[in-house]
Amino acid sequence: MLKFKEDTTEEQLLAVIDRFHSLREHLQGVPYLRGGLNVSDRSQGFQVVLTIRFESIEALEAYEANPEHHACSAYIRESGRLDGIVADIEISQT
């Protein structure tokens, strides 16, 4: 989840989401990658939600080292990112 400066426009937020979606072509082991504007009234000011599902811990590690991921992160910061929450979870099979 990402929070941006007050003067970050919706157009800029949508560009961040598009940039995130473009990572898809640079990743392996990623069956699910989505992003969108947060429509919750309980968002605590976080405007954008980005979600990735990895097939394995190794795919997550490869993503973290990926230069396109780093370029996307830099673009997000340049677009006015103030704060973010990241959670990496392992989904239970039960």
N, C-alpha and C positions, 0 to 999 in steps of 0.2 A: 504494500500500500504506500502511496506517495502523496506528500503534501507539498504544495507549491506556493510561491509568493502571491500576494493579493493581486498584483498586476499581471500575472500570467493569464493569458486569454484562453478561452475554450479551444480556439483554433490551435494554440500551442500545445494544449493538453492532448488534443486529437493527433497532433503530429508526433508526440511522444509515444502514443499508443501505436501509431503506424510504424514508427521506427522499431519499437519492440517486436511487432509482428514480423518485420523484415528479418529478424534473427532466425526465423524458422529455417530458412534455406542454408544457414551456416551451422546447424546443430544436428547431432546424431543422438539417437536414444531418447528422443523427445516426442512422445505420442500426442501430447496436448500442450498448446501454448495459446493463451488468450489474454486479452487486456481490454479494459473498458473504463468508462467514467463511473464513479461511485454514485449511485442514486439513493443511498440510504440516508435517512435523516439522523442516523446514529453514527455518522462517519468520523466524528471528532476532527473534521477539517481535512481528512484525507480524500483527495479528489480522484485519484486514479488507482485502479487495482490491476495488478499483473500476476498471472498465474502460469506456472509451468509444471508439468508432470514429467518426471524422469523415469526411465526404465530401470535405472540402477544408481547406486552411489557413484560409480565410475562416470556415468553420464553427467551427474551433477558436478563432479570435480572437473570434467572436461569443459563444461559450461562456464564454471568459475574462472578457468584459465583462458577461455576463448577471447581473442583480440576483438572480435565483433561485439561480444558482450561488453567489453571494456569501453569500446567506442560508443555503444548505446548508453551506457551509464554516464559517460562524459556528456553526451547530448542531453540527457535528462537533467544533469546538474546545471548545464548552460541554459536550460529552459526555465530555471527558477526553482528547482527542488529545494525545499527547506528541510524536509524530514522524511523518513521512510521507516517502515516496519518490514522486516524480512523474517519469515519462518520457514525452516526446512523440516518437514515432518516425514516420518515413515508411516505409511498407512497400514494399519492392522489388517490382516487377512481374515479376521473373525467377524 
